[in-house]
């Protein structure tokens, strides 16, 4: 069974990021987990948010319990939208994953002049101790991760950015972190699972890296609990020629084609859980599931809902309702501007589109935050329904070629053809 992890950077990223905690009861969905970031959650970020709350973190031995405490803590210190009936009773999201945030950690070390390979290796044990102490289900082992977006000060420092990219692409130092992680894992015998991030610049290099990790496991006489595909979230940086993207594959389908082929290749070698980092695009989500990935994450839903207020924010047009019936006949599983939505679309977030627009345009910050959460929830719910759909119907890919949306049908049939499914 596949699980989709929504992302949240509690502890960094601005005030509205933590508003997710106030409304987290909405996200108690069967197939939805929560991905949190060690860099922000542990207070390693330079510009910090909710620091008073995060100081309480060490008192807890379970991340779910901490988030329930955080919801009550926020309720004592601020209000929510009057349009929302908040439940302060404990509610638990169905799974917790910890990402290492190493891209940001590496940036800070480079900017401060404190970077050494030893400084990064020394982070391995504290990171996994942190994950263990809060009872996360699994964590992604430290690596020299590539960042997809750069802040202005990061773009300005071209020398640092170049070094950053060189380190992220250096197989030797990444494999040294794999060795260090395996040593720590064997020594500490953690209860939480640890996934090894996989690197590469084409299908063969990913396979070579995977085989190098397997070789390290044999030498250390211990194994990772799963693997995670990294560096494939930004399709613009994946050249068609290198990734053998065939003609007829559109920009929307490209990431689905590449990730599907890559997952298929990896799953032929290993029979362990496989997570897709950052590339869980909902438009091609069923193909990621079909290719063998057991979990995925993607930040697009929150980014679209929270980008630019009413004039720029987008909402996902749903494909399914709660009965797993097809709804809508145009732009399904695509993001459209909220300001352009009309009554010809069907939505199932529990609120009318006119109410959503009013929330986005409200002078009340709490109404505005709730509007963002609702648009985010609408997209996340579709992930949950799509997973349910794939579980109910073994022939789900063929069924998804027979929706009321002829454009979606054509795209899915094309991807099925090119993947030879």
C-alpha positions in Angstrom: 0.0 0.0 0.0 1.4 3.4 -1.0 1.5 6.3 1.4 1.8 10.0 0.4 3.6 12.3 2.8 2.6 16.0 3.0 5.5 18.3 3.9 5.6 20.9 6.7 8.6 23.0 7.9 7.5 23.7 11.5 10.1 25.9 13.0 11.0 27.8 9.8 9.4 29.3 6.8 7.1 31.9 8.3 4.1 32.2 10.5 1.6 30.5 8.2 3.6 27.3 8.1 2.7 26.5 11.7 -1.0 27.1 11.0 -1.0 23.6 9.6 -0.9 22.4 13.3 -4.1 24.3 14.1 -6.0 22.6 11.3 -4.2 19.2 11.3 -7.5 17.4 12.2 -8.4 17.7 8.6 -5.5 15.6 7.5 -6.3 12.5 9.5 -6.6 10.5 6.2 -6.0 6.8 5.8 -3.1 7.1 3.3 -1.6 10.4 4.2 1.5 10.8 6.4 3.5 13.9 7.5 7.1 14.7 6.5 8.9 17.1 8.9 12.4 18.6 8.5 15.2 18.0 11.0 16.8 21.3 10.1 13.7 23.3 11.1 12.3 21.1 13.8 15.6 20.8 15.7 16.1 24.6 15.7 19.2 24.5 13.5 17.8 27.2 11.2 19.3 30.7 11.5 15.9 32.5 11.3 13.7 30.7 13.7 9.9 30.6 14.2 8.0 29.1 17.1 11.1 28.8 19.2 9.3 28.8 22.6 7.2 25.9 21.5 10.1 23.9 20.0 11.9 24.2 23.3 9.2 21.8 24.7 10.1 19.2 22.1 12.7 17.4 24.3 10.0 16.6 26.9 8.2 14.3 24.4 9.1 10.8 23.2 6.6 10.8 20.4 6.2 13.3 17.5 2.4 12.7 17.4 2.0 13.6 21.1 4.1 16.7 20.6 1.9 17.9 17.7 -1.2 17.4 19.7 0.4 19.4 22.5 1.4 22.1 19.9 -2.2 22.4 18.8 -3.4 23.1 22.3 -0.4 25.5 22.8 -1.3 27.4 19.7 -4.9 27.5 20.8 -3.9 29.2 24.0 -1.8 31.8 22.1 -3.9 32.6 19.0 -7.2 32.0 17.4 -8.4 30.2 14.3 -10.9 31.2 11.6 -14.4 31.6 12.8 -15.4 29.4 9.8 -13.6 26.4 11.3 -14.7 24.3 14.2 -11.4 23.3 15.8 -11.1 20.0 17.7 -8.6 20.2 20.5 -8.8 16.4 21.2 -5.8 14.3 20.1 -5.8 13.5 16.4 -3.0 11.6 14.7 -1.8 11.7 11.2 -1.2 8.3 9.8 2.6 8.1 9.7 5.6 10.4 10.4 8.7 10.7 8.3 11.8 12.8 9.1 13.9 14.4 6.3 17.4 15.4 7.1 17.4 19.0 5.7 21.1 18.4 4.8 20.9 20.9 1.9 20.2 23.7 4.3 22.7 22.4 6.8 25.4 22.2 4.2 24.6 25.8 3.1 25.0 27.1 6.6 28.4 25.3 7.0 29.7 26.7 3.7 28.5 30.2 4.5 30.1 30.1 8.0 33.3 28.6 6.7 32.9 25.6 9.0 32.4 23.0 6.4 34.5 19.8 6.5 33.5 16.3 5.6 34.0 15.4 9.3 31.6 18.1 10.4 28.9 16.5 8.3 29.7 13.0 9.4 29.4 14.1 13.0 25.8 15.0 12.3 24.8 11.4 11.5 24.4 10.0 15.0 22.6 13.1 16.5 20.2 13.2 13.6 19.1 9.5 14.0 19.1 9.9 17.8 16.7 12.8 17.3 14.5 10.6 15.0 14.5 7.8 17.5 13.7 10.0 20.5 10.5 11.2 18.8 9.5 7.8 17.5 9.4 8.7 13.8 8.5 5.8 11.5 11.5 6.4 9.3 14.1 8.9 8.4 16.2 9.6 5.3 19.9 9.1 5.9 22.1 12.2 5.6 23.5 13.0 2.2 24.9 16.0 0.3 21.6 17.0 -1.1 20.9 19.3 -4.0 18.7 22.3 -3.4 16.1 23.2 -6.1 15.5 26.7 -5.1 17.9 29.4 -3.9 17.3 32.5 -1.9 18.8 35.8 -3.2 21.8 35.7 -1.0 22.5 32.1 -2.1 22.3 33.0 -5.8 24.6 36.0 -5.3 27.4 33.8 -3.9 28.2 31.9 -7.2 31.4 30.3 -5.7 29.5 28.8 -2.8 26.7 27.7 -5.1 29.2 26.0 -7.4 30.9 24.2 -4.4 27.4 23.2 -3.2 26.6 21.5 -6.5 30.0 19.8 -6.7 29.6 18.3 -3.2 26.0 17.1 -4.0 27.3 15.4 -7.1 30.3 13.8 -5.5 29.6 10.1 -5.2 32.7 9.3 -3.0 31.7 11.7 -0.1 28.0 10.7 -0.4 29.0 7.0 0.0 31.2 7.9 3.0 28.0 9.1 4.7 26.4 5.8 3.7 29.2 4.0 5.5 28.9 6.2 8.6 25.2 5.7 8.7 25.5 2.0 8.5 28.0 1.9 11.3 25.8 4.1 13.5 22.7 1.9 12.6 24.5 -1.3 13.6 25.8 0.2 16.8 22.6 1.8 18.0 20.1 -0.8 16.8 17.4 1.9 16.3 13.7 1.1 16.2 12.9 3.6 13.5 13.6 2.7 9.9 16.4 4.3 8.0 16.2 4.8 4.2 19.3 5.3 2.1 19.1 8.2 -0.4 20.0 7.2 -4.0 21.9 9.6 -6.3 22.5 9.7 -10.0 22.3 11.7 -13.2 20.8 9.0 -15.4 19.3 5.5 -15.0 22.6 3.7 -15.1 24.3 5.9 -12.6 21.4 5.4 -10.2 21.8 1.7 -10.6 25.5 1.9 -10.0 25.0 4.0 -6.9 22.4 1.5 -5.6 24.9 -1.4 -6.1 27.5 0.6 -4.3 25.2 1.0 -1.3 24.4 -2.8 -1.4 28.1 -3.5 -1.4 28.6 -1.2 1.6 25.8 -3.1 3.4 27.6 -6.4 2.8 30.8 -5.0 4.1 29.2 -3.6 7.2 26.9 -6.7 7.7 23.8 -4.6 8.2 21.1 -3.3 5.9 19.1 -0.1 5.3 15.3 -0.6 5.8 14.5 1.1 2.5 15.7 3.4 -0.2 14.8 6.9 -1.4 15.2 8.4 -4.9 16.6 11.9 -4.7 17.5 14.6 -7.2 14.6 14.1 -9.5 12.0 16.5 -8.2 12.8 19.3 -10.8 12.0 18.0 -14.3 13.5 21.0 -15.9 17.0 19.8 -14.7 16.5 16.4 -16.3 17.5 16.6 -20.0 15.3 14.6 -22.3 18.2 13.1 -24.2 20.0 11.8 -21.1 16.8 10.4 -19.6 15.6 8.9 -23.0 12.3 10.7 -22.8 10.5 9.7 -26.0 8.7 12.1 -28.4 5.1 12.7 -27.5 5.8 12.9 -23.7 4.6 16.4 -22.7 6.1 18.5 -19.9 3.3 17.3 -17.6 4.1 13.7 -18.2 7.9 13.9 -18.2 8.4 13.4 -14.5 6.0 10.5 -14.5 7.9 8.8 -17.3 11.3 9.3 -15.7 10.3 8.3 -12.2 8.4 5.3 -13.4 11.3 4.0 -15.4 13.7 4.7 -12.5 11.5 2.9 -9.9 11.1 -0.1 -12.2 14.9 -0.3 -12.6 15.5 -0.1 -8.8 12.7 -2.5 -7.9 14.3 -5.2 -10.1 17.4 -5.1 -7.9 15.9 -4.7 -4.4 12.7 -5.8 -2.6 12.5 -3.2 0.0 10.4 0.0 0.5 11.1 2.7 -2.0 10.3 6.4 -1.4 10.3 9.1 -4.1 11.6 12.3 -2.7 9.8 15.4 -3.8 8.6 14.1 -7.1 5.1 12.9 -6.1 3.3 15.0 -8.7 -0.4 14.2 -8.5 -0.9 14.3 -12.2 1.3 11.3 -12.7 0.8 9.9 -9.2 -0.9 6.6 -10.3 2.1 5.7 -12.4 4.5 6.2 -9.5 2.4 3.8 -7.6 2.3 1.3 -10.5 6.1 1.5 -10.8 6.7 0.1 -7.4 7.2 3.1 -5.1 5.8 2.5 -1.7 5.7 6.1 -0.6 6.3 9.6 -2.0 6.1 13.3 -1.1 5.6 16.6 -2.9 5.5 20.2 -1.7 3.6 21.5 -4.7 0.2 21.4 -3.1 1.2 23.7 -0.3 3.2 26.0 -2.5 0.4 26.5 -5.0 -2.1 27.2 -2.2 0.1 29.7 -0.4 1.8 31.4 -3.3 0.8 35.1 -3.8 -2.5 35.4 -2.1 -5.8 35.5 -3.9 -4.4 36.8 -7.2 -1.9 34.0 -7.6 -3.0 31.1 -5.4 -4.2 27.9 -7.2 -6.4 25.0 -6.2 -6.3 21.4 -7.6 -9.3 20.4 -9.7 -10.4 17.0 -8.2 -10.9 13.8 -10.2 -12.7 11.7 -7.5 -15.3 12.1 -4.9 -15.6 10.1 -1.6 -17.4 7.3 -3.4 -14.4 7.0 -5.8 -16.6 8.3 -8.6 -15.2 10.5 -11.4 -16.1 14.2 -11.2 -15.2 17.2 -13.4 -14.5 17.0 -17.1 -11.7 19.6 -17.6 -8.4 20.4 -15.9 -8.7 17.4 -13.6 -5.6 16.9 -11.4 -4.3 20.3 -12.5 -3.9 23.4 -10.5 -6.0 26.4 -11.6 -6.2 30.0 -10.2 -8.7 30.2 -7.4 -9.9 33.6 -8.7 -10.9 32.0 -12.0 -12.9 29.1 -10.5 -16.6 29.1 -11.2 -19.6 26.8 -10.5 -18.9 24.6 -13.4 -16.4 22.7 -11.2 -17.2 20.2 -8.5 -15.2 20.4 -5.3 -15.4 18.3 -2.1 -13.5 20.1 0.6 -16.7 20.8 2.7 -16.8 24.4 1.7 -18.2 26.2 -1.3 -15.8 27.9 -3.7 -17.5 31.3 -3.0 -16.6 30.7 0.7 -13.0 29.8 -0.2 -12.7 33.0 -2.3 -14.1 35.1 0.6 -11.5 33.5 3.0 -8.7 34.4 0.6 -9.9 38.0 0.2 -10.7 38.5 3.9 -8.9 41.2 5.9 -8.7 38.7 8.7 -5.3 36.9 8.7 -6.9 33.9 10.3 -9.5 33.6 7.6 -6.8 33.9 4.9 -4.7 31.2 6.6 -7.7 28.9 6.7 -8.3 29.6 3.0 -4.7 28.4 2.2 -5.3 25.3 4.4 -8.5 24.5 2.6 -7.0 24.7 -0.8 -4.1 22.6 0.4 -6.5 20.0 2.0 -8.4 19.8 -1.3 -5.3 18.6 -3.1 -4.2 16.2 -0.3 -7.6 14.6 -0.1 -7.2 13.7 -3.8 -3.9 11.9 -3.1 -5.8 9.8 -0.5 -8.7 9.1 -2.8 -6.3 8.1 -5.7 -4.5 5.6 -3.4 -7.9 4.2 -2.4 -8.8 4.0 -6.1 -5.6 2.1 -7.0 -6.3 -0.4 -4.1 -9.9 -1.0 -5.1 -9.4 -1.5 -8.8 -6.5 -3.6 -10.0 -7.0 -2.3 -13.5 -6.8 1.3 -12.2 -4.6 2.6 -15.1 -7.1 1.5 -17.7 -10.0 3.0 -15.7 -8.1 6.3 -15.4 -8.1 6.4 -19.2 -11.9 6.5 -19.2 -12.7 9.6 -17.1 -15.0 12.4 -18.2 -11.9 14.5 -18.9 -10.8 13.6 -22.5 -7.5 15.4 -22.2 -6.5 13.4 -19.1 -7.5 10.2 -20.8 -5.3 11.0 -23.8 -2.4 11.9 -21.6 -2.7 8.7 -19.5 -3.1 6.5 -22.6 0.1 8.1 -24.0 2.1 7.4 -20.9 0.9 3.8 -20.7 2.0 3.4 -24.3 5.4 4.9 -23.8 6.0 2.9 -20.6 4.8 -0.2 -22.3 2.5 -1.0 -19.4 
